[in-house]
Structure formats: C-alpha cells, structure tokens
Amino acid sequence: MNSTLVNGYIGLLDSLSLEEKLDLISKLSASAKQNIVDKKSAFRNAFGAFDSKKTADEIIDEIKSSRVATREIESF
C-alpha cells in the first residue's frame, strides 16, 4: 500500500465534518462490497453449459465443414 497516497487523502479528509466523513465511510464500504460481488459474479459467469439452439450433431457437422486443409506436399 502506498502510505504517501493514503496520508495525502487523510490530509484532504481532515477538513470534512463528522457527518461528511461518516457518509464517505458508508459509500466506500458499499463500493468495496460491490466490487467483491462483481468479481464473484464475473468469475461464476465464466462457467456453465454451452447454450445453443443447434443440436450436437449440427454443431459437429458445422465444425467439420468449416475445416480447411492447407497442407501442400512439395516434391524434392
């Protein structure tokens, strides 16, 4: 943690009233909690079943038909 940065913020916050400081604490807490929830949601959304209206056979056929053979055999 950068203590110089934190000390700079503390210097700025000293001029706030008690009510403003408490409001800021509340908002920072809510923001920190939201960031944790967002990270967990993003991680969990990365998993799950593949969703498609096509059947497995249709997907397999599509993959096979999209393959391109570019192998060229050169003579010596």
PDB file of N, CA, C and O in Angstrom:
ATOM      1  N   MET A   1       0.850  -1.165   0.000  1.00  0.00           N
ATOM      2  CA  MET A   1       0.000   0.000   0.000  1.00  0.00           C
ATOM      3  C   MET A   1       0.901   1.235   0.000  1.00  0.00           C
ATOM      4  O   MET A   1       1.940   1.252   0.659  1.00  0.00           O
ATOM      5  N   ASN A   2       0.507   2.239  -0.723  1.00  0.00           N
ATOM      6  CA  ASN A   2       1.262   3.470  -0.814  1.00  0.00           C
ATOM      7  C   ASN A   2       0.850   4.386   0.336  1.00  0.00           C
ATOM      8  O   ASN A   2      -0.196   5.032   0.275  1.00  0.00           O
ATOM      9  N   SER A   3       1.682   4.443   1.394  1.00  0.00           N
ATOM     10  CA  SER A   3       1.316   5.237   2.573  1.00  0.00           C
ATOM     11  C   SER A   3       1.324   6.731   2.277  1.00  0.00           C
ATOM     12  O   SER A   3       0.582   7.483   2.910  1.00  0.00           O
ATOM     13  N   THR A   4       2.135   7.175   1.340  1.00  0.00           N
ATOM     14  CA  THR A   4       2.149   8.592   0.976  1.00  0.00           C
ATOM     15  C   THR A   4       0.812   9.000   0.377  1.00  0.00           C
ATOM     16  O   THR A   4       0.285  10.069   0.685  1.00  0.00           O
ATOM     17  N   LEU A   5       0.270   8.152  -0.474  1.00  0.00           N
ATOM     18  CA  LEU A   5      -1.031   8.425  -1.085  1.00  0.00           C
ATOM     19  C   LEU A   5      -2.129   8.449  -0.025  1.00  0.00           C
ATOM     20  O   LEU A   5      -2.983   9.335  -0.016  1.00  0.00           O
ATOM     21  N   VAL A   6      -2.091   7.462   0.865  1.00  0.00           N
ATOM     22  CA  VAL A   6      -3.097   7.391   1.932  1.00  0.00           C
ATOM     23  C   VAL A   6      -2.995   8.617   2.828  1.00  0.00           C
ATOM     24  O   VAL A   6      -4.011   9.210   3.188  1.00  0.00           O
ATOM     25  N   ASN A   7      -1.785   8.996   3.188  1.00  0.00           N
ATOM     26  CA  ASN A   7      -1.603  10.184   4.034  1.00  0.00           C
ATOM     27  C   ASN A   7      -2.087  11.446   3.332  1.00  0.00           C
ATOM     28  O   ASN A   7      -2.614  12.354   3.974  1.00  0.00           O
ATOM     29  N   GLY A   8      -1.910  11.502   2.023  1.00  0.00           N
ATOM     30  CA  GLY A   8      -2.420  12.646   1.259  1.00  0.00           C
ATOM     31  C   GLY A   8      -3.934  12.734   1.325  1.00  0.00           C
ATOM     32  O   GLY A   8      -4.493  13.818   1.486  1.00  0.00           O
ATOM     33  N   TYR A   9      -4.602  11.581   1.201  1.00  0.00           N
ATOM     34  CA  TYR A   9      -6.062  11.563   1.318  1.00  0.00           C
ATOM     35  C   TYR A   9      -6.508  11.950   2.721  1.00  0.00           C
ATOM     36  O   TYR A   9      -7.489  12.675   2.883  1.00  0.00           O
ATOM     37  N   ILE A  10      -5.797  11.473   3.731  1.00  0.00           N
ATOM     38  CA  ILE A  10      -6.147  11.816   5.112  1.00  0.00           C
ATOM     39  C   ILE A  10      -6.060  13.326   5.303  1.00  0.00           C
ATOM     40  O   ILE A  10      -6.907  13.923   5.969  1.00  0.00           O
ATOM     41  N   GLY A  11      -5.046  13.933   4.724  1.00  0.00           N
ATOM     42  CA  GLY A  11      -4.914  15.389   4.810  1.00  0.00           C
ATOM     43  C   GLY A  11      -6.102  16.099   4.188  1.00  0.00           C
ATOM     44  O   GLY A  11      -6.571  17.110   4.711  1.00  0.00           O
ATOM     45  N   LEU A  12      -6.590  15.576   3.075  1.00  0.00           N
ATOM     46  CA  LEU A  12      -7.758  16.176   2.424  1.00  0.00           C
ATOM     47  C   LEU A  12      -9.027  15.962   3.240  1.00  0.00           C
ATOM     48  O   LEU A  12      -9.899  16.831   3.281  1.00  0.00           O
ATOM     49  N   LEU A  13      -9.128  14.812   3.884  1.00  0.00           N
ATOM     50  CA  LEU A  13     -10.343  14.457   4.609  1.00  0.00           C
ATOM     51  C   LEU A  13     -10.446  15.133   5.972  1.00  0.00           C
ATOM     52  O   LEU A  13     -11.531  15.193   6.550  1.00  0.00           O
ATOM     53  N   ASP A  14      -9.338  15.641   6.489  1.00  0.00           N
ATOM     54  CA  ASP A  14      -9.360  16.297   7.801  1.00  0.00           C
ATOM     55  C   ASP A  14     -10.318  17.479   7.842  1.00  0.00           C
ATOM     56  O   ASP A  14     -10.872  17.793   8.896  1.00  0.00           O
ATOM     57  N   SER A  15     -10.514  18.124   6.720  1.00  0.00           N
ATOM     58  CA  SER A  15     -11.379  19.309   6.702  1.00  0.00           C
ATOM     59  C   SER A  15     -12.866  18.962   6.635  1.00  0.00           C
ATOM     60  O   SER A  15     -13.708  19.851   6.759  1.00  0.00           O
ATOM     61  N   LEU A  16     -13.199  17.696   6.441  1.00  0.00           N
ATOM     62  CA  LEU A  16     -14.610  17.301   6.361  1.00  0.00           C
ATOM     63  C   LEU A  16     -15.238  17.258   7.751  1.00  0.00           C
ATOM     64  O   LEU A  16     -14.565  17.024   8.754  1.00  0.00           O
ATOM     65  N   SER A  17     -16.538  17.489   7.775  1.00  0.00           N
ATOM     66  CA  SER A  17     -17.275  17.378   9.039  1.00  0.00           C
ATOM     67  C   SER A  17     -17.444  15.907   9.396  1.00  0.00           C
ATOM     68  O   SER A  17     -17.212  15.030   8.564  1.00  0.00           O
ATOM     69  N   LEU A  18     -17.848  15.641  10.636  1.00  0.00           N
ATOM     70  CA  LEU A  18     -18.072  14.270  11.078  1.00  0.00           C
ATOM     71  C   LEU A  18     -19.123  13.593  10.209  1.00  0.00           C
ATOM     72  O   LEU A  18     -18.957  12.436   9.823  1.00  0.00           O
ATOM     73  N   GLU A  19     -20.198  14.301   9.898  1.00  0.00           N
ATOM     74  CA  GLU A  19     -21.274  13.738   9.067  1.00  0.00           C
ATOM     75  C   GLU A  19     -20.755  13.384   7.673  1.00  0.00           C
ATOM     76  O   GLU A  19     -21.089  12.330   7.131  1.00  0.00           O
ATOM     77  N   GLU A  20     -19.945  14.261   7.100  1.00  0.00           N
ATOM     78  CA  GLU A  20     -19.391  14.003   5.766  1.00  0.00           C
ATOM     79  C   GLU A  20     -18.425  12.813   5.786  1.00  0.00           C
ATOM     80  O   GLU A  20     -18.399  12.016   4.849  1.00  0.00           O
ATOM     81  N   LYS A  21     -17.636  12.698   6.853  1.00  0.00           N
ATOM     82  CA  LYS A  21     -16.715  11.568   6.974  1.00  0.00           C
ATOM     83  C   LYS A  21     -17.482  10.256   7.091  1.00  0.00           C
ATOM     84  O   LYS A  21     -17.119   9.265   6.458  1.00  0.00           O
ATOM     85  N   LEU A  22     -18.542  10.247   7.900  1.00  0.00           N
ATOM     86  CA  LEU A  22     -19.345   9.037   8.062  1.00  0.00           C
ATOM     87  C   LEU A  22     -20.028   8.656   6.753  1.00  0.00           C
ATOM     88  O   LEU A  22     -20.125   7.476   6.417  1.00  0.00           O
ATOM     89  N   ASP A  23     -20.500   9.657   6.019  1.00  0.00           N
ATOM     90  CA  ASP A  23     -21.119   9.402   4.714  1.00  0.00           C
ATOM     91  C   ASP A  23     -20.089   8.808   3.748  1.00  0.00           C
ATOM     92  O   ASP A  23     -20.391   7.877   3.002  1.00  0.00           O
ATOM     93  N   LEU A  24     -18.890   9.350   3.771  1.00  0.00           N
ATOM     94  CA  LEU A  24     -17.817   8.840   2.918  1.00  0.00           C
ATOM     95  C   LEU A  24     -17.461   7.397   3.287  1.00  0.00           C
ATOM     96  O   LEU A  24     -17.271   6.557   2.408  1.00  0.00           O
ATOM     97  N   ILE A  25     -17.373   7.116   4.583  1.00  0.00           N
ATOM     98  CA  ILE A  25     -17.087   5.750   5.038  1.00  0.00           C
ATOM     99  C   ILE A  25     -18.159   4.794   4.544  1.00  0.00           C
ATOM    100  O   ILE A  25     -17.852   3.700   4.071  1.00  0.00           O
ATOM    101  N   SER A  26     -19.403   5.202   4.651  1.00  0.00           N
ATOM    102  CA  SER A  26     -20.521   4.370   4.205  1.00  0.00           C
ATOM    103  C   SER A  26     -20.424   4.081   2.711  1.00  0.00           C
ATOM    104  O   SER A  26     -20.613   2.945   2.278  1.00  0.00           O
ATOM    105  N   LYS A  27     -20.131   5.106   1.934  1.00  0.00           N
ATOM    106  CA  LYS A  27     -20.037   4.938   0.483  1.00  0.00           C
ATOM    107  C   LYS A  27     -18.831   4.088   0.085  1.00  0.00           C
ATOM    108  O   LYS A  27     -18.918   3.282  -0.841  1.00  0.00           O
ATOM    109  N   LEU A  28     -17.709   4.265   0.782  1.00  0.00           N
ATOM    110  CA  LEU A  28     -16.529   3.445   0.491  1.00  0.00           C
ATOM    111  C   LEU A  28     -16.789   1.980   0.831  1.00  0.00           C
ATOM    112  O   LEU A  28     -16.373   1.082   0.099  1.00  0.00           O
ATOM    113  N   SER A  29     -17.479   1.744   1.949  1.00  0.00           N
ATOM    114  CA  SER A  29     -17.812   0.367   2.336  1.00  0.00           C
ATOM    115  C   SER A  29     -18.722  -0.279   1.306  1.00  0.00           C
ATOM    116  O   SER A  29     -18.506  -1.426   0.915  1.00  0.00           O
ATOM    117  N   ALA A  30     -19.735   0.450   0.868  1.00  0.00           N
ATOM    118  CA  ALA A  30     -20.660  -0.081  -0.141  1.00  0.00           C
ATOM    119  C   ALA A  30     -19.921  -0.367  -1.445  1.00  0.00           C
ATOM    120  O   ALA A  30     -20.177  -1.376  -2.101  1.00  0.00           O
ATOM    121  N   SER A  31     -19.013   0.516  -1.814  1.00  0.00           N
ATOM    122  CA  SER A  31     -18.238   0.334  -3.043  1.00  0.00           C
ATOM    123  C   SER A  31     -17.346  -0.901  -2.945  1.00  0.00           C
ATOM    124  O   SER A  31     -17.246  -1.673  -3.898  1.00  0.00           O
ATOM    125  N   ALA A  32     -16.700  -1.088  -1.802  1.00  0.00           N
ATOM    126  CA  ALA A  32     -15.825  -2.247  -1.616  1.00  0.00           C
ATOM    127  C   ALA A  32     -16.628  -3.536  -1.673  1.00  0.00           C
ATOM    128  O   ALA A  32     -16.194  -4.513  -2.283  1.00  0.00           O
ATOM    129  N   LYS A  33     -17.792  -3.547  -1.043  1.00  0.00           N
ATOM    130  CA  LYS A  33     -18.644  -4.741  -1.057  1.00  0.00           C
ATOM    131  C   LYS A  33     -19.134  -5.031  -2.469  1.00  0.00           C
ATOM    132  O   LYS A  33     -19.185  -6.191  -2.877  1.00  0.00           O
ATOM    133  N   GLN A  34     -19.493  -3.998  -3.217  1.00  0.00           N
ATOM    134  CA  GLN A  34     -19.977  -4.178  -4.584  1.00  0.00           C
ATOM    135  C   GLN A  34     -18.878  -4.740  -5.471  1.00  0.00           C
ATOM    136  O   GLN A  34     -19.136  -5.598  -6.314  1.00  0.00           O
ATOM    137  N   ASN A  35     -17.643  -4.257  -5.284  1.00  0.00           N
ATOM    138  CA  ASN A  35     -16.519  -4.768  -6.073  1.00  0.00           C
ATOM    139  C   ASN A  35     -16.318  -6.254  -5.831  1.00  0.00           C
ATOM    140  O   ASN A  35     -16.022  -7.001  -6.763  1.00  0.00           O
ATOM    141  N   ILE A  36     -16.477  -6.692  -4.578  1.00  0.00           N
ATOM    142  CA  ILE A  36     -16.330  -8.113  -4.257  1.00  0.00           C
ATOM    143  C   ILE A  36     -17.426  -8.915  -4.940  1.00  0.00           C
ATOM    144  O   ILE A  36     -17.155  -9.967  -5.519  1.00  0.00           O
ATOM    145  N   VAL A  37     -18.666  -8.428  -4.880  1.00  0.00           N
ATOM    146  CA  VAL A  37     -19.795  -9.118  -5.511  1.00  0.00           C
ATOM    147  C   VAL A  37     -19.599  -9.184  -7.018  1.00  0.00           C
ATOM    148  O   VAL A  37     -19.831 -10.228  -7.626  1.00  0.00           O
ATOM    149  N   ASP A  38     -19.169  -8.072  -7.632  1.00  0.00           N
ATOM    150  CA  ASP A  38     -18.946  -8.040  -9.081  1.00  0.00           C
ATOM    151  C   ASP A  38     -17.882  -9.049  -9.499  1.00  0.00           C
ATOM    152  O   ASP A  38     -18.046  -9.738 -10.505  1.00  0.00           O
ATOM    153  N   LYS A  39     -16.800  -9.141  -8.740  1.00  0.00           N
ATOM    154  CA  LYS A  39     -15.728 -10.077  -9.080  1.00  0.00           C
ATOM    155  C   LYS A  39     -16.210 -11.513  -8.968  1.00  0.00           C
ATOM    156  O   LYS A  39     -15.886 -12.346  -9.815  1.00  0.00           O
ATOM    157  N   LYS A  40     -16.989 -11.811  -7.920  1.00  0.00           N
ATOM    158  CA  LYS A  40     -17.518 -13.165  -7.760  1.00  0.00           C
ATOM    159  C   LYS A  40     -18.483 -13.495  -8.890  1.00  0.00           C
ATOM    160  O   LYS A  40     -18.458 -14.603  -9.425  1.00  0.00           O
ATOM    161  N   SER A  41     -19.336 -12.535  -9.256  1.00  0.00           N
ATOM    162  CA  SER A  41     -20.298 -12.773 -10.332  1.00  0.00           C
ATOM    163  C   SER A  41     -19.588 -13.001 -11.658  1.00  0.00           C
ATOM    164  O   SER A  41     -19.950 -13.901 -12.415  1.00  0.00           O
ATOM    165  N   ALA A  42     -18.585 -12.193 -11.937  1.00  0.00           N
ATOM    166  CA  ALA A  42     -17.846 -12.341 -13.188  1.00  0.00           C
ATOM    167  C   ALA A  42     -17.165 -13.704 -13.244  1.00  0.00           C
ATOM    168  O   ALA A  42     -17.135 -14.344 -14.295  1.00  0.00           O
ATOM    169  N   PHE A  43     -16.619 -14.145 -12.118  1.00  0.00           N
ATOM    170  CA  PHE A  43     -15.964 -15.448 -12.070  1.00  0.00           C
ATOM    171  C   PHE A  43     -16.976 -16.560 -12.282  1.00  0.00           C
ATOM    172  O   PHE A  43     -16.724 -17.487 -13.052  1.00  0.00           O
ATOM    173  N   ARG A  44     -18.103 -16.481 -11.619  1.00  0.00           N
ATOM    174  CA  ARG A  44     -19.121 -17.524 -11.735  1.00  0.00           C
ATOM    175  C   ARG A  44     -19.755 -17.540 -13.126  1.00  0.00           C
ATOM    176  O   ARG A  44     -20.135 -18.603 -13.617  1.00  0.00           O
ATOM    177  N   ASN A  45     -19.872 -16.388 -13.757  1.00  0.00           N
ATOM    178  CA  ASN A  45     -20.462 -16.330 -15.094  1.00  0.00           C
ATOM    179  C   ASN A  45     -19.558 -16.946 -16.154  1.00  0.00           C
ATOM    180  O   ASN A  45     -20.001 -17.222 -17.269  1.00  0.00           O
ATOM    181  N   ALA A  46     -18.303 -17.159 -15.812  1.00  0.00           N
ATOM    182  CA  ALA A  46     -17.373 -17.756 -16.765  1.00  0.00           C
ATOM    183  C   ALA A  46     -17.605 -19.260 -16.913  1.00  0.00           C
ATOM    184  O   ALA A  46     -17.041 -19.893 -17.805  1.00  0.00           O
ATOM    185  N   PHE A  47     -18.423 -19.820 -16.054  1.00  0.00           N
ATOM    186  CA  PHE A  47     -18.692 -21.254 -16.084  1.00  0.00           C
ATOM    187  C   PHE A  47     -20.140 -21.499 -16.460  1.00  0.00           C
ATOM    188  O   PHE A  47     -20.989 -20.617 -16.327  1.00  0.00           O
ATOM    189  N   GLY A  48     -20.409 -22.690 -16.926  1.00  0.00           N
ATOM    190  CA  GLY A  48     -21.786 -23.036 -17.248  1.00  0.00           C
ATOM    191  C   GLY A  48     -21.867 -23.827 -18.531  1.00  0.00           C
ATOM    192  O   GLY A  48     -20.867 -24.053 -19.213  1.00  0.00           O
ATOM    193  N   ALA A  49     -23.043 -24.231 -18.834  1.00  0.00           N
ATOM    194  CA  ALA A  49     -23.276 -25.040 -20.022  1.00  0.00           C
ATOM    195  C   ALA A  49     -23.236 -24.176 -21.273  1.00  0.00           C
ATOM    196  O   ALA A  49     -23.597 -22.999 -21.249  1.00  0.00           O
ATOM    197  N   PHE A  50     -22.795 -24.779 -22.352  1.00  0.00           N
ATOM    198  CA  PHE A  50     -22.824 -24.123 -23.653  1.00  0.00           C
ATOM    199  C   PHE A  50     -24.277 -24.029 -24.085  1.00  0.00           C
ATOM    200  O   PHE A  50     -25.005 -25.021 -24.045  1.00  0.00           O
ATOM    201  N   ASP A  51     -24.694 -22.862 -24.492  1.00  0.00           N
ATOM    202  CA  ASP A  51     -26.096 -22.651 -24.837  1.00  0.00           C
ATOM    203  C   ASP A  51     -26.229 -22.418 -26.339  1.00  0.00           C
ATOM    204  O   ASP A  51     -25.694 -21.448 -26.877  1.00  0.00           O
ATOM    205  N   SER A  52     -26.939 -23.308 -27.001  1.00  0.00           N
ATOM    206  CA  SER A  52     -27.163 -23.178 -28.431  1.00  0.00           C
ATOM    207  C   SER A  52     -28.476 -23.848 -28.789  1.00  0.00           C
ATOM    208  O   SER A  52     -28.889 -24.809 -28.141  1.00  0.00           O
ATOM    209  N   LYS A  53     -29.128 -23.341 -29.816  1.00  0.00           N
ATOM    210  CA  LYS A  53     -30.377 -23.945 -30.285  1.00  0.00           C
ATOM    211  C   LYS A  53     -30.106 -25.092 -31.251  1.00  0.00           C
ATOM    212  O   LYS A  53     -31.011 -25.850 -31.601  1.00  0.00           O
ATOM    213  N   LYS A  54     -28.841 -25.209 -31.680  1.00  0.00           N
ATOM    214  CA  LYS A  54     -28.470 -26.278 -32.602  1.00  0.00           C
ATOM    215  C   LYS A  54     -28.261 -27.571 -31.822  1.00  0.00           C
ATOM    216  O   LYS A  54     -27.905 -27.557 -30.644  1.00  0.00           O
ATOM    217  N   THR A  55     -28.486 -28.668 -32.496  1.00  0.00           N
ATOM    218  CA  THR A  55     -28.216 -29.963 -31.875  1.00  0.00           C
ATOM    219  C   THR A  55     -26.711 -30.214 -31.892  1.00  0.00           C
ATOM    220  O   THR A  55     -25.964 -29.549 -32.609  1.00  0.00           O
ATOM    221  N   ALA A  56     -26.287 -31.177 -31.098  1.00  0.00           N
ATOM    222  CA  ALA A  56     -24.864 -31.517 -31.052  1.00  0.00           C
ATOM    223  C   ALA A  56     -24.371 -31.954 -32.425  1.00  0.00           C
ATOM    224  O   ALA A  56     -23.271 -31.590 -32.841  1.00  0.00           O
ATOM    225  N   ASP A  57     -25.195 -32.742 -33.134  1.00  0.00           N
ATOM    226  CA  ASP A  57     -24.797 -33.204 -34.466  1.00  0.00           C
ATOM    227  C   ASP A  57     -24.652 -32.041 -35.441  1.00  0.00           C
ATOM    228  O   ASP A  57     -23.746 -32.044 -36.275  1.00  0.00           O
ATOM    229  N   GLU A  58     -25.531 -31.051 -35.346  1.00  0.00           N
ATOM    230  CA  GLU A  58     -25.439 -29.879 -36.228  1.00  0.00           C
ATOM    231  C   GLU A  58     -24.159 -29.096 -35.946  1.00  0.00           C
ATOM    232  O   GLU A  58     -23.495 -28.630 -36.872  1.00  0.00           O
ATOM    233  N   ILE A  59     -23.820 -28.955 -34.686  1.00  0.00           N
ATOM    234  CA  ILE A  59     -22.599 -28.235 -34.326  1.00  0.00           C
ATOM    235  C   ILE A  59     -21.372 -28.990 -34.821  1.00  0.00           C
ATOM    236  O   ILE A  59     -20.441 -28.389 -35.357  1.00  0.00           O
ATOM    237  N   ILE A  60     -21.374 -30.299 -34.642  1.00  0.00           N
ATOM    238  CA  ILE A  60     -20.249 -31.122 -35.107  1.00  0.00           C
ATOM    239  C   ILE A  60     -20.098 -31.016 -36.620  1.00  0.00           C
ATOM    240  O   ILE A  60     -18.988 -30.843 -37.125  1.00  0.00           O
ATOM    241  N   ASP A  61     -21.209 -31.119 -37.344  1.00  0.00           N
ATOM    242  CA  ASP A  61     -21.163 -31.005 -38.806  1.00  0.00           C
ATOM    243  C   ASP A  61     -20.648 -29.635 -39.231  1.00  0.00           C
ATOM    244  O   ASP A  61     -19.878 -29.530 -40.186  1.00  0.00           O
ATOM    245  N   GLU A  62     -21.067 -28.593 -38.532  1.00  0.00           N
ATOM    246  CA  GLU A  62     -20.624 -27.233 -38.853  1.00  0.00           C
ATOM    247  C   GLU A  62     -19.118 -27.090 -38.638  1.00  0.00           C
ATOM    248  O   GLU A  62     -18.425 -26.477 -39.450  1.00  0.00           O
ATOM    249  N   ILE A  63     -18.627 -27.648 -37.561  1.00  0.00           N
ATOM    250  CA  ILE A  63     -17.186 -27.584 -37.291  1.00  0.00           C
ATOM    251  C   ILE A  63     -16.404 -28.347 -38.349  1.00  0.00           C
ATOM    252  O   ILE A  63     -15.407 -27.852 -38.874  1.00  0.00           O
ATOM    253  N   LYS A  64     -16.859 -29.547 -38.659  1.00  0.00           N
ATOM    254  CA  LYS A  64     -16.158 -30.362 -39.660  1.00  0.00           C
ATOM    255  C   LYS A  64     -16.182 -29.704 -41.029  1.00  0.00           C
ATOM    256  O   LYS A  64     -15.183 -29.748 -41.747  1.00  0.00           O
ATOM    257  N   SER A  65     -17.297 -29.096 -41.405  1.00  0.00           N
ATOM    258  CA  SER A  65     -17.394 -28.481 -42.731  1.00  0.00           C
ATOM    259  C   SER A  65     -16.579 -27.190 -42.826  1.00  0.00           C
ATOM    260  O   SER A  65     -16.236 -26.756 -43.926  1.00  0.00           O
ATOM    261  N   SER A  66     -16.271 -26.582 -41.696  1.00  0.00           N
ATOM    262  CA  SER A  66     -15.510 -25.336 -41.732  1.00  0.00           C
ATOM    263  C   SER A  66     -14.005 -25.570 -41.756  1.00  0.00           C
ATOM    264  O   SER A  66     -13.231 -24.628 -41.928  1.00  0.00           O
ATOM    265  N   ARG A  67     -13.596 -26.799 -41.586  1.00  0.00           N
ATOM    266  CA  ARG A  67     -12.170 -27.113 -41.614  1.00  0.00           C
ATOM    267  C   ARG A  67     -11.622 -26.926 -43.018  1.00  0.00           C
ATOM    268  O   ARG A  67     -12.270 -27.258 -44.011  1.00  0.00           O
ATOM    269  N   VAL A  68     -10.418 -26.388 -43.073  1.00  0.00           N
ATOM    270  CA  VAL A  68      -9.774 -26.142 -44.358  1.00  0.00           C
ATOM    271  C   VAL A  68      -8.425 -26.844 -44.358  1.00  0.00           C
ATOM    272  O   VAL A  68      -7.607 -26.646 -43.459  1.00  0.00           O
ATOM    273  N   ALA A  69      -8.206 -27.652 -45.358  1.00  0.00           N
ATOM    274  CA  ALA A  69      -6.922 -28.335 -45.485  1.00  0.00           C
ATOM    275  C   ALA A  69      -6.005 -27.473 -46.338  1.00  0.00           C
ATOM    276  O   ALA A  69      -6.277 -27.242 -47.516  1.00  0.00           O
ATOM    277  N   THR A  70      -4.934 -27.004 -45.749  1.00  0.00           N
ATOM    278  CA  THR A  70      -3.987 -26.154 -46.486  1.00  0.00           C
ATOM    279  C   THR A  70      -2.634 -26.832 -46.644  1.00  0.00           C
ATOM    280  O   THR A  70      -1.650 -26.197 -47.024  1.00  0.00           O
ATOM    281  N   ARG A  71      -2.596 -28.083 -46.359  1.00  0.00           N
ATOM    282  CA  ARG A  71      -1.339 -28.821 -46.437  1.00  0.00           C
ATOM    283  C   ARG A  71      -0.959 -29.043 -47.896  1.00  0.00           C
ATOM    284  O   ARG A  71      -1.728 -29.603 -48.677  1.00  0.00           O
ATOM    285  N   GLU A  72       0.225 -28.598 -48.242  1.00  0.00           N
ATOM    286  CA  GLU A  72       0.731 -28.798 -49.599  1.00  0.00           C
ATOM    287  C   GLU A  72       1.983 -29.664 -49.523  1.00  0.00           C
ATOM    288  O   GLU A  72       2.899 -29.379 -48.752  1.00  0.00           O
ATOM    289  N   ILE A  73       2.013 -30.695 -50.309  1.00  0.00           N
ATOM    290  CA  ILE A  73       3.172 -31.582 -50.338  1.00  0.00           C
ATOM    291  C   ILE A  73       4.088 -31.119 -51.462  1.00  0.00           C
ATOM    292  O   ILE A  73       3.693 -31.063 -52.627  1.00  0.00           O
ATOM    293  N   GLU A  74       5.311 -30.790 -51.092  1.00  0.00           N
ATOM    294  CA  GLU A  74       6.276 -30.314 -52.078  1.00  0.00           C
ATOM    295  C   GLU A  74       7.124 -31.482 -52.566  1.00  0.00           C
ATOM    296  O   GLU A  74       7.484 -32.375 -51.799  1.00  0.00           O
ATOM    297  N   SER A  75       7.426 -31.454 -53.826  1.00  0.00           N
ATOM    298  CA  SER A  75       8.288 -32.508 -54.377  1.00  0.00           C
ATOM    299  C   SER A  75       9.751 -32.126 -54.148  1.00  0.00           C
ATOM    300  O   SER A  75      10.091 -30.947 -54.047  1.00  0.00           O
ATOM    301  N   PHE A  76      10.616 -33.156 -54.067  1.00  0.00           N
ATOM    302  CA  PHE A  76      12.049 -32.914 -53.859  1.00  0.00           C
ATOM    303  C   PHE A  76      12.753 -32.730 -55.140  1.00  0.00           C
ATOM    304  O   PHE A  76      13.965 -32.516 -55.153  1.00  0.00           O
TER     305      PHE A  76
END
